[in-house]
Amino acid sequence: MQRRMIEVRGIVQGVGFRPFVYGLAARHRLTGFVRNQAGRVVIEAEGDSLALDRFLVELADRSPPLAHIKELSWEPRQLCGDQAFCIEASEVDDSGAVFISPDSATCQDCLSELLDPTNRRHGYPFLNCTNCGPRLTIITGAPYDRSLTTMSGFPMCAACRAEFEDPGDRRFHAQPTACSACGPRLQLLDADGQPSSTPDPLASFAQALLAGKIGAIKGLGGYHLTCDARRHDAVGELRCRKHRDEKPFAVMVPDIAAAAALCEVSSAERELLLSTQAPIVLLRKRLPHVVTDEVAPLNPRLGVVLPYSPLHHLLMRAVSCIPLVMTSGNRSDEPIAYVEDVMERLAGIADLFLTHDRPIHVRCDDSVTRVIDEIESPVRRSRGYAPRPVTLPIDCPRPILAVGGQLKATFALGCGNQAFLSHHMGDLDHYDAFRAFERDVGLYEQLVGVTPEWIVCDQHPDYATTRFAEERSRRLRQQLLRVQHHHAHMASCMAENGLTETVIGVTFDGTGYGTDGAVWGGEFLVGNYREFRRSAHLRYVGMPGGEQAIREPWRMAVAQLADADAESGLLETRCLRRDLLAVKTVLSRRAFTPLTSSAGRLFDAIASLAGIRDRVSYEGQAAVELEALAEDVPPDISYPFELSQQVEGNPPEPVLIVDTRELIRAVTRDAMTGTSAARIARRFHSTLVEIIARVCGHLHEETGLTSVVLGGGVFMNALLTSEVYRQLCRDGFRVYRHRLVPPNDGGLSLGQVAIAAALHCG
C-alpha cells in the first residue's frame, strides 16, 4: 500500500478534470481526494502500488477532451487510511499561473439533448456540460468554481443540482450547468432597446432575418451582427450601416455538408470546422453558390463558421438552415460590443436584438484561420484558442507582460516556460479599443494569477501599446524593454517551433519601425532571441504621404516608377493629374516621404501598376486581391532583380540589398503591352519566391546557417508561403512557419516575451 501526492498543471480546471479523477480513482479502488488550487489540481491517492502506477498512466493518457496537461509530478506521502475518494472544496493560493480553458463548441452529447423533444433541456439555448460551453468569457476569478463565474447569479434548481453532485453524470461539477428552470433566458428587443412581447424571441428574430432585417445576437464573447447572406440588399445595407465597404464578412452555415456545398473543404479544413475551437475557416468558394457576392467581393475565399453554441444551432434551424452573415457587433475598427452599452454602440445598425441575461466577463471575438498545405495557419487567434498558453523553449526568470503592437493587437503574460496569449484585441488606433486593451490586461493578470515584473513593447514611439508600457513602467517602477518589430516576428516563429539556435529570419510585412527610423518590412535577419543583424532587405523607396500611401496604393506605384526611372502613362487615366503631380513633387523634395523597405508596400505598387487596385478600404486588400488572381495562373517566368551590397548601420556593416528597379520596369512593360493582371500577379509571386531563395542562399554561404523562419503578415499569403517553403526545402534548408499564432502582428507579443526571457537569463 502507498499514498502519493500528485500535482497536475495545465488546463485542468473547468474541463471536468476532477470528476474524471474521481471516476478513475473509483475504477482503481483508490482512496483519498482531489481538489483545485490556483494553477493546478492536487490529488492524494492511496492504494495498491500497481494500481497507483496504472492510475498515473491513465491520468496522463485518458484525460477529458478539453484538458491539456502541461506538467504531472508526484511524491510519496504517509498512509492516512481514508475510507473513500472525494472531491474537496477548492483552495486559493498564489503559487503558480492559472491555466484558463478557452470557450468550447457544443459537444455532440449536448447537441443530441438540445434536439431531443423528450429531453428536459430540449431547445434550451444555454445547455452545456464538462466537455463544452463557455469558459474564458464567463470566468471572474480563480480557481474555477461557479461562484467565480458570471453564472453565480443563477442558483441551480434541484434537478441541475442533482446532476452537478452525481459522480456518474456528465455534468458532475460542470460549473456553468443550467436549464430553462434556473438558467439564463432569451429576450428580444427592438431597435430602441424596448422589450418585445413575443412568446418566442428566437422565432421572431429568425422571421425578421428572413424578411431582410439586420439583427444583433449576443453570443459567447460578444454581440454579432447577422442577416440573410443570400440577400444582396440586406448585406449591402449592413455594409453601409457598419461602414465596412469591402472587407469580407464571415458566414455561418448549419453543418459540414452545407459548408462543403458552398466551398471546397479539404480534410484539414473539415477538421478545423468541426473542432472544439470552431474558428472561422477561410475556404475557396464553389461556383455557383447561393451567397451574394456582396459578402466577400472580389475574393475567391469565404470565411465559414459552423454553429458553436446551442443558441447558434437553434437559430440555424429557425431560419431553415440558410447561410447567415455573422460578423462582429461593432462599427468599423471598434471593439466588439459585449455589455449593456450595446444599444448605444449598435444604434442605427441593428433593427432588433436577440439578447440574454448571462453576463459576458471577457469579450472575445471569433478566431479566423486558414489551411496552407494542410497545415493550420492562424489569421486571428481568439475564441476557442485564447488563453491557451504556448510553451516557451526558455524559462522566464521573472513574470513578463508583453504588449504587442498597434494593429491586430494581442498581449502576452510570460510565467515559467509558458506564454499566455490574450484574445484578439483589434486595432488600437480607436480609443475604445485601447480602453478595452487596458482593461483586459488587468483582467488577464487577475485570472492567470501573474503579476508582471518586466514589461516589453515595440520600438515604435507612437504605438498606443508603447505609451501604455512606458506609463506603466514609470508608475510601477518596472523594467521596460523595447524590442524591434521584425526581431519580434522572427522570435515569435522561433518560440512556437521550440527553436533556440541562431536562424535566418525572413520577415515580410507592411510596416515596422526600423532601428534607422525608416519603415521596414522586407527584412532578412540573422540572429536569435538575444540579438539580430539586419543582413539583407528590399531596396528603400519613398512612401509619399506616409500612412496615406497605405490607403492609396497608386502612391507607391508612382514612387516605384520614379525610383526605377520608368515613367509611363499607366496611372494617368485612373488618377487626377494634380494628384500625380503633387506626389511626384513630394518625392522629388523628399517631404512627407519616409523611406520604406516594406514588402507589403511593394505588393501595393504591383497591384496598382497591374490595374488591380489603386485605393483600399481595408488593410492588405491589394495584396489579397493580387494573391487571388495569381492562384489561378500556372507557374510562369520571374521578373528580373539584382542583389548588391552596401554598408549600413551603426556600427557600419555590409548589407545585401534587393534592388527591385528592374522588376518594376518589367511589370510596367507587361502592363503597357496588355499582359493580364493575373499573369503579372503570378510572375510577381514567382519573383518573390526567387528573391527569398537567393538571399537565403547568400546568407547560408556567409554564415553556414540552415534554419529559416518565416514571419510577418505577408506570410498569410498561402501561395507565397507554400512556394517559399517548398523551394527552401529543396535548397536544403530547415524551414519553420507559424501554426499556433498568427504570422501577422497578432503574434508579436509571443516573440516579445521570448526575447525578454532570453535577455534576462543568466
C-alpha positions in Angstrom: 0.0 0.0 0.0 1.2 3.5 -0.9 -0.1 7.1 -0.7 1.0 9.6 -3.3 0.6 13.4 -3.6 0.1 14.2 -7.3 0.2 17.7 -8.8 -1.2 18.3 -12.3 -0.7 21.6 -14.1 -2.2 22.8 -17.3 -5.7 23.3 -18.5 -7.3 21.1 -15.8 -9.9 23.4 -14.3 -13.3 23.9 -15.9 -12.9 20.9 -18.1 -14.3 18.0 -16.0 -10.9 17.0 -14.7 -11.9 16.5 -11.0 -14.8 14.3 -12.0 -12.5 12.4 -14.3 -10.0 11.8 -11.5 -12.9 10.8 -9.2 -14.1 8.1 -11.6 -10.5 6.9 -12.4 -9.8 6.5 -8.6 -13.0 4.5 -8.2 -12.1 2.1 -11.0 -8.7 1.5 -9.4 -10.1 1.2 -5.9 -8.1 4.1 -4.6 -9.0 6.4 -1.6 -8.0 10.0 -1.0 -9.1 13.3 -2.5 -8.8 15.7 -5.4 -9.1 19.5 -5.3 -8.5 22.6 -7.3 -5.8 25.0 -6.3 -5.0 28.2 -8.3 -2.9 27.0 -11.2 -3.2 23.2 -10.6 -5.1 20.2 -9.5 -3.8 18.4 -6.3 -4.6 14.7 -5.8 -3.7 12.5 -2.9 -4.4 8.9 -3.7 -3.9 5.8 -1.6 -4.0 2.2 -2.6 -2.0 -0.7 -4.1 1.2 0.5 -5.7 0.5 -1.2 -9.1 -3.0 0.4 -9.1 -1.4 3.8 -8.4 1.0 3.2 -11.3 -1.9 2.5 -13.7 -3.8 5.4 -12.3 -0.9 7.8 -13.2 -0.6 6.4 -16.7 -4.4 6.8 -17.4 -4.3 10.2 -15.7 -2.0 11.4 -18.4 -3.3 9.4 -21.4 -7.1 9.5 -20.9 -7.8 13.0 -19.7 -11.1 14.8 -20.7 -11.3 16.2 -24.2 -10.8 19.9 -23.2 -8.0 19.1 -20.7 -4.4 19.8 -21.6 -1.8 18.6 -19.1 1.5 20.6 -19.1 3.1 19.0 -16.0 2.4 16.0 -13.9 4.5 15.1 -10.8 4.2 13.1 -7.7 5.9 12.3 -4.4 5.2 9.8 -1.6 3.1 10.6 1.5 2.3 8.9 4.7 -0.6 6.5 4.7 -3.8 8.0 6.1 -6.3 5.1 5.9 -9.0 7.1 4.0 -12.2 5.1 3.5 -13.3 6.7 0.3 -12.2 9.1 -2.5 -13.8 12.5 -2.6 -13.8 15.9 -4.3 -12.7 18.5 -1.8 -13.5 22.2 -1.9 -11.1 24.4 -3.9 -8.3 26.3 -2.3 -7.0 29.7 -3.3 -3.2 30.3 -3.4 -0.7 32.3 -5.5 1.9 29.7 -6.1 1.6 29.5 -9.8 -0.1 30.6 -13.0 -3.6 29.5 -13.6 -4.4 27.8 -16.9 -7.8 29.0 -18.0 -9.7 26.9 -20.6 -10.9 28.5 -23.8 -14.6 28.5 -24.7 -15.6 25.3 -26.4 -18.1 24.5 -29.1 -21.2 22.5 -28.2 -20.4 18.7 -27.9 -22.3 16.0 -29.6 -23.9 14.8 -26.3 -25.3 18.3 -25.6 -26.4 18.7 -29.2 -28.4 15.5 -29.0 -30.1 16.7 -25.9 -30.8 20.1 -27.5 -32.7 18.4 -30.4 -34.4 15.6 -28.4 -38.1 16.6 -27.7 -38.1 14.1 -24.8 -35.1 15.7 -23.0 -35.7 18.3 -20.3 -33.2 20.6 -22.0 -34.8 20.3 -25.4 -34.5 23.7 -27.2 -32.7 25.3 -24.2 -30.1 27.7 -25.7 -27.7 27.7 -22.8 -27.1 24.0 -22.1 -23.5 22.7 -21.7 -21.5 20.1 -19.8 -18.0 19.5 -18.6 -16.9 18.9 -22.2 -18.2 22.1 -23.8 -19.6 25.6 -23.3 -18.4 28.9 -22.0 -15.2 29.1 -20.0 -12.9 32.2 -20.5 -15.8 34.5 -21.3 -17.6 33.9 -18.0 -14.7 33.4 -15.6 -14.3 36.2 -13.0 -11.5 34.7 -10.9 -9.6 31.5 -9.9 -10.0 28.7 -9.0 -12.7 27.8 -11.5 -15.9 27.4 -9.4 -19.4 28.6 -10.1 -19.1 31.4 -7.5 -16.2 32.8 -9.6 -18.2 32.9 -12.9 -21.0 35.0 -14.3 -23.3 32.1 -13.6 -23.1 32.8 -9.8 -26.3 34.7 -10.1 -28.2 31.7 -11.3 -28.8 29.3 -8.4 -29.2 25.7 -9.6 -32.6 24.1 -9.5 -33.0 20.7 -7.7 -32.6 18.7 -10.9 -29.5 20.5 -12.0 -28.0 20.3 -8.5 -28.6 16.5 -8.5 -26.7 16.2 -11.8 -23.9 18.5 -10.6 -23.4 16.3 -7.5 -23.7 12.9 -9.2 -20.2 11.5 -9.9 -21.7 9.3 -12.7 -23.3 12.3 -14.5 -21.8 14.2 -17.5 -22.5 17.4 -15.6 -20.7 16.4 -12.4 -19.1 19.7 -11.2 -19.9 21.3 -14.6 -19.8 24.9 -13.3 -22.0 26.7 -15.9 -24.7 24.0 -15.9 -28.3 25.2 -16.1 -31.7 24.5 -17.6 -34.8 26.5 -18.5 -36.0 26.4 -14.9 -32.9 28.0 -13.3 -30.6 29.4 -16.0 -30.3 32.4 -18.4 -33.1 33.3 -20.7 -33.5 35.0 -24.1 -35.1 38.3 -24.7 -36.0 40.2 -27.9 -35.5 43.9 -28.1 -36.5 46.3 -30.8 -34.1 48.9 -32.4 -34.7 51.3 -29.4 -34.0 48.6 -26.8 -37.6 48.1 -25.8 -38.6 44.5 -24.9 -40.8 42.6 -27.3 -44.0 40.8 -26.1 -43.3 37.8 -28.3 -43.6 34.5 -26.6 -40.8 33.1 -28.7 -37.9 35.6 -29.0 -35.8 33.2 -31.2 -38.6 32.5 -33.7 -39.4 36.2 -34.0 -35.8 37.1 -34.5 -35.4 34.4 -37.2 -38.5 35.7 -39.0 -37.1 39.2 -39.1 -33.8 37.9 -40.6 -35.8 36.0 -43.3 -37.6 39.3 -44.1 -34.3 41.1 -44.8 -33.7 42.7 -41.4 -30.4 43.1 -39.7 -30.1 41.6 -36.3 -27.7 41.7 -33.3 -27.3 38.4 -31.4 -25.5 38.0 -28.1 -23.0 35.2 -28.4 -20.3 33.7 -26.1 -17.9 36.6 -26.2 -19.9 39.5 -27.6 -22.6 40.6 -30.0 -22.7 39.6 -33.7 -24.5 41.4 -36.5 -26.3 39.0 -38.7 -28.5 38.9 -41.8 -29.5 36.7 -44.7 -26.3 36.0 -46.6 -28.2 35.3 -49.8 -29.8 38.8 -50.0 -27.8 41.5 -51.8 -29.9 44.2 -50.3 -29.6 43.1 -46.7 -25.8 42.6 -46.9 -25.3 45.9 -48.7 -27.3 47.7 -46.1 -25.2 46.1 -43.3 -22.1 47.3 -45.1 -23.5 50.8 -45.3 -24.5 50.9 -41.6 -21.4 49.3 -40.3 -19.1 51.5 -42.5 -17.4 48.4 -43.9 -17.2 48.9 -47.6 -15.5 45.8 -49.0 -13.8 43.8 -46.2 -15.3 40.3 -46.3 -17.9 39.1 -43.9 -18.0 35.6 -42.3 -20.9 33.3 -43.0 -22.4 30.7 -40.6 -23.9 27.5 -42.1 -25.7 24.7 -40.2 -23.3 21.8 -40.8 -20.3 20.5 -42.6 -22.4 19.3 -45.5 -23.6 22.9 -46.1 -20.1 24.2 -45.9 -19.0 21.6 -48.5 -21.8 22.6 -50.8 -20.8 26.3 -50.6 -17.0 25.9 -50.6 -14.2 23.4 -51.3 -13.3 21.7 -48.0 -10.1 19.7 -47.5 -9.7 17.1 -44.7 -7.7 19.6 -42.6 -10.3 22.3 -43.2 -13.1 19.9 -42.2 -11.2 19.0 -39.0 -10.9 22.7 -38.1 -14.6 23.4 -38.8 -15.7 20.5 -36.6 -13.1 21.2 -33.9 -13.9 22.3 -30.3 -12.3 25.7 -31.3 -14.8 26.1 -34.1 -13.0 29.0 -35.8 -14.0 30.9 -38.9 -12.1 29.0 -41.7 -11.2 30.7 -45.0 -12.4 28.3 -47.7 -12.3 28.6 -51.5 -15.7 29.3 -52.9 -17.5 26.9 -55.2 -19.3 28.4 -58.2 -22.1 29.0 -58.5 -23.2 29.5 -54.9 -26.2 30.9 -53.1 -24.3 33.6 -51.0 -24.4 37.0 -52.6 -21.1 38.4 -53.9 -21.6 41.3 -51.6 -20.5 39.1 -48.7 -16.9 38.8 -49.9 -16.5 41.0 -53.0 -13.5 40.3 -55.4 -12.4 37.5 -53.1 -12.3 33.8 -54.1 -12.5 32.8 -50.4 -15.3 32.8 -47.9 -14.9 32.8 -44.1 -17.2 29.9 -43.0 -18.1 29.0 -39.4 -20.3 26.3 -38.0 -22.7 26.9 -35.1 -20.6 26.7 -31.9 -23.2 27.4 -29.2 -26.7 25.9 -28.6 -28.2 29.3 -29.5 -26.5 29.3 -32.9 -27.7 25.7 -33.6 -31.3 26.7 -32.7 -31.0 29.9 -34.8 -29.8 28.0 -37.9 -32.8 25.7 -37.6 -35.2 28.6 -37.0 -34.1 30.2 -40.3 -34.4 26.9 -42.2 -30.6 26.5 -42.4 -30.0 29.3 -44.8 -26.5 30.9 -44.6 -26.3 33.9 -42.3 -23.7 36.7 -42.3 -22.1 36.5 -38.8 -19.8 39.5 -38.2 -18.5 41.2 -35.1 -21.0 43.5 -33.5 -19.3 46.9 -33.9 -18.8 49.8 -36.1 -15.6 49.7 -38.3 -12.5 49.5 -36.1 -14.3 49.5 -32.7 -14.0 46.5 -30.3 -16.8 44.0 -30.3 -19.8 45.1 -28.2 -20.4 42.8 -25.2 -22.0 44.7 -22.3 -25.2 46.6 -21.8 -24.0 49.7 -23.7 -24.7 47.6 -26.8 -27.8 49.6 -27.6 -25.7 52.8 -27.8 -22.8 51.1 -29.6 -25.0 49.4 -32.3 -27.7 52.1 -32.6 -28.6 52.6 -36.2 -27.1 49.3 -37.3 -29.3 46.6 -35.9 -33.1 46.5 -36.4 -33.6 44.2 -33.4 -31.5 42.5 -30.7 -31.6 38.9 -29.5 -30.0 39.1 -26.1 -29.9 37.2 -22.8 -29.1 37.7 -19.1 -25.9 35.7 -18.8 -23.2 38.4 -18.4 -20.0 38.2 -20.5 -17.0 39.0 -18.4 -14.3 38.7 -21.0 -15.1 39.9 -24.5 -13.7 37.5 -27.2 -14.0 37.8 -31.0 -14.2 34.8 -33.3 -11.0 33.2 -34.3 -10.1 33.2 -38.0 -7.8 30.6 -39.6 -6.8 29.1 -42.9 -5.0 26.0 -44.1 -1.8 26.1 -46.1 -0.5 22.8 -47.4 -2.9 21.0 -45.0 -1.3 22.9 -42.0 -3.3 25.4 -40.0 -2.1 29.0 -40.3 -3.9 31.3 -37.8 -5.1 34.7 -39.0 -6.7 35.8 -35.8 -6.3 33.8 -32.6 -9.2 34.4 -30.2 -12.3 32.5 -29.1 -11.6 28.8 -28.8 -7.8 29.3 -28.6 -7.2 32.0 -26.1 -5.9 32.0 -23.5 -4.3 28.6 -24.1 -0.6 29.1 -23.5 2.3 28.5 -25.8 5.2 26.6 -24.3 8.5 28.6 -24.5 11.8 26.9 -25.2 13.3 29.1 -22.4 12.0 30.0 -19.0 11.0 33.5 -17.9 13.2 34.3 -14.9 10.6 36.8 -13.8 6.9 37.3 -14.8 6.7 39.3 -18.1 4.0 41.4 -19.7 4.5 41.8 -23.5 2.1 44.3 -25.0 2.4 43.5 -28.7 1.9 46.1 -31.5 -0.7 48.6 -32.7 -2.7 46.5 -35.2 -4.3 43.1 -34.6 -3.2 43.6 -31.1 -2.6 40.9 -28.5 -0.7 40.9 -25.3 1.0 38.0 -23.5 1.9 37.1 -20.0 5.1 35.1 -19.6 5.5 32.9 -16.5 7.9 30.0 -16.2 8.0 28.3 -19.6 4.5 29.4 -20.6 3.3 32.4 -22.6 -0.4 33.1 -22.1 -1.6 35.0 -25.2 -4.7 37.1 -25.0 -7.6 37.0 -27.4 -7.6 39.4 -30.4 -7.9 43.0 -29.2 -8.3 44.7 -32.7 -6.6 47.8 -33.9 -5.7 50.2 -31.1 -6.0 53.3 -33.3 -9.5 53.5 -31.9 -9.8 54.9 -28.4 -12.4 52.4 -27.3 -10.2 49.5 -28.5 -7.3 50.9 -26.4 -9.5 51.2 -23.3 -10.6 47.6 -23.8 -6.9 46.6 -24.1 -6.1 48.3 -20.8 -9.0 46.6 -19.0 -8.2 43.2 -20.4 -4.5 43.3 -19.4 -5.6 43.8 -15.8 -8.3 41.1 -16.2 -5.8 38.5 -17.5 -3.3 39.3 -14.8 -6.1 38.6 -12.3 -7.3 35.4 -14.0 -4.0 33.9 -14.8 -2.6 34.9 -11.4 0.6 36.6 -12.8 2.0 39.9 -11.6 4.5 41.1 -14.2 7.8 42.5 -13.1 9.1 43.3 -16.6 7.2 45.0 -19.5 8.1 44.6 -23.2 6.9 46.8 -26.0 7.6 47.6 -29.7 10.3 50.3 -30.5 7.7 52.4 -32.4 7.4 55.6 -30.2 3.8 56.3 -31.3 2.2 53.0 -30.7 -0.6 53.1 -28.1 1.0 50.0 -26.6 4.4 51.7 -26.3 2.9 54.6 -24.5 0.9 52.2 -22.2 4.1 50.3 -21.4 6.1 53.5 -20.7 3.5 54.9 -18.4 3.1 51.6 -16.5 6.8 51.2 -16.2 7.1 54.7 -14.6 4.1 54.3 -12.4 5.0 50.8 -11.1 8.8 51.2 -11.4 9.0 48.1 -13.5 11.8 47.4 -16.0 10.9 48.3 -19.6 12.4 46.6 -22.7 11.8 47.8 -26.2 12.0 45.2 -29.0 12.4 45.8 -32.7 9.3 44.9 -34.6 10.8 42.4 -37.0 13.1 40.8 -34.4 9.8 40.1 -32.5 8.3 38.5 -35.6 11.3 36.3 -36.0 11.4 35.3 -32.3 7.6 34.5 -32.4 8.1 31.9 -35.1 11.2 30.5 -33.3 9.4 30.3 -30.0 6.3 28.4 -31.2 8.6 26.0 -33.0 10.8 25.4 -29.9 14.0 26.8 -31.5 16.9 28.3 -29.5 19.6 28.4 -32.1 20.6 31.2 -34.5 18.5 31.4 -37.6 17.8 33.3 -40.8 14.6 35.2 -40.3 12.6 36.2 -43.4 10.2 38.8 -42.0 7.9 40.4 -44.6 5.1 42.7 -43.6 3.6 46.1 -44.2 5.0 48.3 -41.5 7.5 48.1 -38.7 9.7 50.7 -37.1 13.3 50.2 -38.1 16.4 50.9 -36.0 17.3 53.6 -38.5 13.9 55.3 -38.3 12.8 54.0 -41.7 9.7 51.9 -42.3 11.0 48.3 -42.5 9.0 45.4 -43.9 11.1 43.4 -46.4 13.8 42.1 -44.0 16.2 39.2 -43.8 17.6 39.0 -40.3 20.3 36.7 -38.8 20.0 36.2 -35.1 18.4 34.6 -32.1 16.4 35.8 -29.1 19.2 37.9 -27.7 20.4 39.7 -30.8 20.0 40.1 -34.5 21.7 41.6 -37.5 19.8 43.1 -40.5 21.6 41.1 -43.2 19.5 42.0 -46.2 16.4 44.0 -47.2 14.4 45.2 -50.1 15.6 48.5 -51.6 14.3 51.6 -49.9 11.8 53.7 -51.8 9.9 56.8 -50.7 6.5 56.4 -49.2 4.7 59.6 -50.3 2.2 60.9 -47.8 3.3 58.4 -45.1 0.2 56.4 -44.0 -1.8 57.9 -46.9 0.3 55.7 -49.2 -1.1 52.6 -47.3 -4.7 53.6 -48.2 -3.8 54.6 -51.7 -1.5 52.1 -53.4 -1.2 54.3 -56.5 1.1 56.5 -54.5 3.5 53.5 -54.0 3.3 52.8 -57.8 4.3 56.4 -58.5 7.2 56.1 -56.0 8.4 52.8 -57.5 8.2 54.2 -61.1 10.2 57.3 -60.1 12.8 55.2 -58.3 13.1 52.9 -61.3 13.1 55.8 -63.8 10.3 54.1 -65.5 7.8 56.8 -66.4 4.7 55.6 -68.1 1.1 56.6 -68.7 -0.3 53.7 -66.7 -1.8 55.9 -64.0 -2.8 58.9 -66.0 -6.2 57.6 -66.8 -7.0 56.5 -63.3 -5.6 59.3 -61.1 -6.2 63.0 -61.2 -3.3 64.9 -62.9 -3.0 67.3 -59.9 -2.7 64.3 -57.5 0.1 62.7 -59.6 2.0 66.0 -59.8 1.6 66.5 -56.1 3.1 63.1 -55.3 5.9 63.5 -57.7 6.7 66.8 -56.1 6.9 65.5 -52.6 9.0 62.6 -53.8 11.5 64.9 -55.5 11.7 67.1 -52.4 11.7 64.1 -50.1 9.0 65.8 -48.0 6.4 63.8 -46.1 8.0 60.8 -47.7 9.6 58.3 -45.2 11.8 55.6 -46.7 10.4 52.1 -46.7 11.7 48.6 -47.5 8.2 47.1 -47.0 7.2 44.0 -48.9 3.6 45.0 -48.2 4.0 48.3 -50.0 5.7 46.5 -52.9 2.6 44.4 -53.2 0.5 47.6 -53.2 2.6 49.1 -56.0 2.4 46.0 -58.2 -1.4 45.8 -57.6 -1.7 49.4 -58.8 0.6 49.0 -61.8 -1.3 45.9 -62.9 -4.6 47.8 -62.7 -6.0 45.7 -59.8 -6.3 48.2 -57.0 -5.4 51.9 -56.7 -7.2 52.5 -53.3 -8.1 50.1 -50.5 -10.9 50.1 -47.9 -9.2 47.7 -45.5 -5.6 46.7 -44.6 -4.0 44.3 -47.1 -6.8 44.5 -49.6 -4.5 45.0 -52.6 -2.3 42.0 -51.6 -5.3 39.8 -51.0 -6.6 40.5 -54.5 -3.1 40.1 -56.0 -2.8 36.7 -54.4 -6.4 35.7 -55.5 -5.6 36.5 -59.2 -2.2 34.7 -59.1 -3.7 31.5 -57.6 -5.5 30.6 -60.9 -2.4 31.0 -63.1 0.1 28.2 -63.6 3.8 29.0 -62.6 5.3 31.5 -65.0 8.6 33.3 -65.5 10.1 35.5 -62.8 10.8 39.2 -63.2 14.5 40.3 -63.1 16.0 41.8 -60.0 19.5 42.4 -58.7 21.4 41.8 -55.4 24.0 44.3 -54.4 25.9 45.0 -51.2 26.3 48.3 -49.3 27.4 49.4 -45.9 24.7 50.4 -43.4 24.0 50.7 -39.7 25.9 51.8 -36.6 28.4 50.3 -36.4 28.6 50.1 -40.3 28.2 46.6 -41.7 27.8 45.2 -45.2 24.1 44.6 -46.0 22.7 42.8 -49.1 20.2 45.0 -51.0 17.4 43.5 -53.1 17.2 46.0 -56.0 13.7 45.9 -57.4 14.1 48.5 -60.1 14.4 46.0 -62.9 11.3 44.2 -61.5 9.3 47.5 -61.7 10.4 48.2 -65.2 9.4 44.7 -66.3 6.0 44.9 -64.6 5.5 48.2 -66.3 6.3 46.8 -69.8 3.9 43.9 -69.2 1.1 46.2 -68.2 1.7 48.6 -71.1 1.7 45.7 -73.6 -1.6 44.2 -72.4 -0.4 41.3 -70.2 -3.2 40.3 -68.0 -3.3 41.4 -64.4 -3.5 37.7 -63.3 -0.3 36.8 -65.2 1.5 39.8 -63.7 0.4 38.8 -60.3 1.7 35.2 -60.8 5.0 36.4 -62.1 5.4 38.7 -59.2 4.8 35.9 -56.7 7.3 33.7 -58.5 9.8 36.6 -58.3 9.4 37.0 -54.6 10.0 33.2 -54.1 13.2 33.5 -56.1 14.3 36.6 -54.2 13.8 34.8 -50.9 15.6 31.7 -52.1 18.6 33.6 -53.5 19.1 35.8 -50.5 18.8 32.8 -48.1 21.4 31.1 -50.3 23.8 34.0 -49.9 23.2 34.1 -46.2 23.9 30.4 -45.9 27.2 30.8 -47.7 28.1 33.7 -45.4 27.0 32.1 -42.1 26.6 28.4 -42.6 23.0 28.6 -41.2 20.4 26.2 -42.4 17.4 27.1 -40.3 14.9 29.6 -41.8 11.8 31.0 -40.1 9.1 32.8 -42.0 7.3 35.6 -40.2 5.2 38.8 -40.8 1.8 39.4 -42.3 2.9 38.8 -45.9 3.2 35.1 -44.9 -0.6 34.9 -44.5 -0.4 34.6 -48.3 -0.9 30.9 -49.0 0.6 30.9 -52.5 3.8 32.7 -51.4 4.2 30.7 -48.2 3.7 27.3 -49.9 6.1 28.0 -52.7 8.8 29.6 -50.5 8.6 26.7 -48.1 9.0 24.1 -50.9 11.8 26.0 -52.6 13.8 26.5 -49.5 13.4 22.8 -48.5 14.6 21.8 -52.0 17.6 24.1 -51.3 18.5 22.1 -48.2 17.1 24.5 -45.5 15.0 23.5 -42.5 12.0 25.8 -42.8 9.7 26.8 -39.9 6.4 28.7 -40.2 3.6 29.6 -37.9 1.0 27.0 -36.8 0.0 28.2 -33.3 -0.1 32.0 -33.5 -0.6 34.4 -36.5 2.4 35.4 -38.6 1.0 38.9 -38.6 1.1 41.4 -35.7 -1.2 39.1 -33.7 1.9 37.0 -32.9 4.3 39.9 -31.9 3.6 39.5 -28.2 4.8 35.9 -28.1 8.1 37.0 -29.7 8.5 39.9 -27.3 8.1 37.5 -24.3 10.7 35.1 -25.7 13.2 37.9 -26.3 12.7 39.4 -22.8 13.1 35.9 -21.2 16.3 35.3 -23.1 17.8 38.7 -22.4 17.2 38.3 -18.7 18.5 34.8 -18.4 22.0 34.2 -17.0 
